[in-house]
Amino acid sequence: MTEPLAISQDGPVVRVRMTRPDRRNAFDAALIAALTEAFTAAPTRAGARVVVLEGEGPSFSAGADLEWMRGGLALSEQENEADALRLVAMLEAIASCPLPVVARAHGHALGGGAGLVCAADIAVASDDLRIGFTEVRLGIIPAAISPFVVRRIGPGHARALFLRGGALRAEEAFRIGLVHAVAPAEALDEAVDAVITDLLTGGPTALAEVKLLLDEVAAPAAPGAGPETARRIARVRRGDEAQAGIRAFLDRGTPPWR
C-alpha cells in the first residue's frame, strides 16, 4: 500500500507532502491519521524550524475522498462524529504546531483541502489555484474546518463562501485574505522559499510565542486580554532568545539563530 505522505527535511525546513496524486490528495482515514502524526512529530525533529505542507500531482487537495465518503454513508451518527473528531484533531495539529506552517497550494483546494490552507499559518498559492467550500452542494456543511476559515477571513466572507458553495480563483482568494501570496505556477517554489527565508530570520521561540499570542487575543470576548499580553511580552523579553536578539539588533550584529 502506498504511503499517504512523504516527509523530508532539508536543514531547518520540514516538507510534508501528500502523495495521493491519483486521488488529488483527497482525505481518507489513512491520510488524516498520517497528517496528524506528522504535525505532532514535526517540532521534535532536530533542527526543524519551518514546515511546508504540499501536495503531489496536479492538486493540493480536493477534500474528502469519494470512496471514504461512500463508506461514511453506512456510519451511525456516533461513528460519523468520531470521524469528524479525527478530522478536527488533524486540523488542530497543524494549527497548533509551534513551528510556522506554510501551505504551498496549487491546482484545487476544496472543502477539507481549503481547510488545510486555513489551518496553515501562511498560504502561498499558484495562480492556477481554485479554492472553495463546496459542501452545501453535497448537502453537508463545512463544520470541522469552519473555525479555521472564520479565523482566516472572518464570518462575513465565510458566510458568503459557505452558502454559495463555489470556488474562487487565486486572485480573489488573495483579495479576501484566504491566501497570503499568489505566484505564477512556474515560480511557486521561489515564492514559498521567500516566505521561508523571512521565517528563518525570526527567533524560533518568538515565532512559537506569536502563534500562541494570536490564538489567545483572537479568541471571542477574551477577558483580560490586555493584561495577559503585557505579562506575555514581559516574560518573552526576559528570555535568552529575546535578550540575544535585542542585543544583536542594538549592536548591529546577527542573532544566534541566523
N, C-alpha and C positions, 0 to 999 in steps of 0.2 A: 504493500500500500504506500502511495506517495505521501511524504510528509507535507502537512499543510503550510509549514513555514520553513524558511531558510534564515538562519540568524548568523551574522558575521560581525566582526569587529576590526576596524582599522584605526589603531591608536585610540583616541577618545570617542570615536563615533561607532555606535552600535547600529546595525541595519537589520530591521525586522521586515522580511519580505514575504508577503502572502504568495504561495506557489500553487494556486489552482487556476491557471490561466484558461483552461478549457471550460471552467465554470465561472469565468470572470471574477474569480476570487470571492465568490459568494459564500456566506456563512453556512456552516453546518456545525454540529456539536463538536467535531474534532478541531475545527479552526477556532471556534470560540474558546475551547479549553487551552489550545496552544497559545493563542494571543494572551490570555490571562496569565499563563505561566511565564511567557516571555517578558511581559512588562513587570511582573512581580520580581523576576530574577535580574532584570537589567541593571538596577542600581548596585547589585552585588558583584558585577563584573569588574575586574581590576582595571583601573584607569578610565572607566566609562564616564562620559560627561554629557553626551547628547544621544538621543535615539531618533532614528529616521524610520518611519513606517511607510512602506511602499507596496505596490502590487505588481506581480509579474504578468506580462502579456499586455493586451490592449486596454485593460481597465484596472482601475484602482480596486474597486469592489462594487459589485452590482446588488449588494444587500443580501437577502436571505436566499439560500439555495432552494431551488424548486422541489427537489426530492425531499429535502429536510422539511419544507413547508407541507408537502403532501403527507408525510408521516405524522405531522402535527395535527392533522385533521382528526385522527383517531384518539388523541390525547384527551384526558379528562381536564376539567378546569384546574384542578390541583397540579396536574402534570404540566399543563401549559404555564402555570405560574412558576413552577420550578425551572422550566426552560427560560422564561423571561428573566428570572433572577440570575441565571448563569450569564445571560447577555449583559445585564446590568453590572455584574461583577467584572466582566471583561472591560466594559467602558470605564468603570471606576478605576481599574488597574492602570489603564492608560492615562486617565486624567490625573490620578493621584501619584503617578510616578514622580519621584523627586528630581529626576533628570528632565531637562527640557525635551519635549517630543515634537518632532517636525513631521507633518504629513506631506508626502510627495504624491499629489493627486493628479491623475490623468484619466482620459477616457471617460468612464462612468463612475460616479459615486452616488449610489441611490439607496434610499431607505437607511438600513443599518450602515451601509458604506458611507453615507453622508454623516451618520452619527460618529463614525470613526474620525472623520475630518474634524468634527466639532470637539471630540474628546482630546485631540491633539492640541498642544499649546499654540503652534503656528502652522498654518496650512499654505503650501506653495502649490499653485495649480498650473497645469499646462493650458494653453489657450483652446485646446480641444475638449476641455472638461465639460461634462454635463452632470450637474449635481442637483438632487432634489429629493423630495419626500413623497413617494407615490403610494403610500399605504392606503389612503382612503379609496383609491381606485380598486383595491382588493377587498374593501370592506373592513379593513382593520385600521389601527391608529399607531402613530409613531411614539408609543408610550415610553419605552425604555430609553430611547435616545433624547426625549424631549428636554430633560434638564440641561443637557449639554448644548443643545441647539439654542434654547432660550438664553442660556448664559452667553452664547456667542453673538447672537443677533437681536436679542430682545423679544418680548412677547408679540409686538406688533408685526414684525416681519415673519416670525414663526407662525403666527395665526394665519396669515395670508398664504404662506407656502404649504402648511399642513392641510388647509382646507381645499386649496386648488389642486394639489396632488401632482403638479408638474415638475419639470426640471429646468434649471437655469443654465445659461451659458456662463463661462468663466468670468467674463467682464461684469455681468450683473451680480454674480456671486461676490466678486470683489467689491462692487459698489455698496452692498449692504453689509459687508464685513464677514461674510461666510468663509471666505478665504482671504489671506493677507497679501498675497502677491500672485501675479499671473505672468507667465513667460511663454514664449514660443516653445512648442514641443521639443524642438531640437536643442533648446537652451535651458530646459527644465533642470537638469542636473547642476548646471552652473548657478542657477538661481537658488537651488537648495544649498549648494556649497557656500554661497554668500551669507545665507542665514546661519549656517553652522559656524562660519568664521566669526560672525558677530557674537554668537552664543559663547564661543570659547574665550572671548575676551572678558566675560563676566566671571566673578568668583563662583565656584561650584556651590558653596554654602549659600551665598547670596541668591543665586538662581532658585535654589530649593525653597528658600525663605520667601522669595517673591511669590512663588506659586501658592504657598500656604497663606500668605497675606491676602492675596487676591481672592482666594476661596472664602476667607472669613469676611472681608469687607463687602464682598458682593452678595453675601447671604441676605435674604429678605429680612428687613426690620431687625438687623443685628444690634441688640442693645449694647451700649458701652464700647462701640467700635473705635471711637476716638481715643479713649484712654488705652485700649488694647494696642492700637497702632503705635502709640508712644512707648509703651512697655516693650513692644517687639523691636522697634528700631534701637532703643537703648541697649537691649540685650545683644542684638546683632553687632552694633558698633563696638562693643567691648570684646567681641570675638577675635581670635588670632587673625582670621582671614581679613576682616574689615580693617583691623589695625595695620596689617601689612599693605593692603590695597590703598588706604588713605595716605600712608607714609610714602608709598611709591609715587602716587599722584603728586604730592607736595614736593617731592624731591626730583620730579621729572624722571622717575625710574620706571621699571617694569615690575608689575606684581608677580609674585612667585608662581602663580598658576599659568602664566603665559610663557 
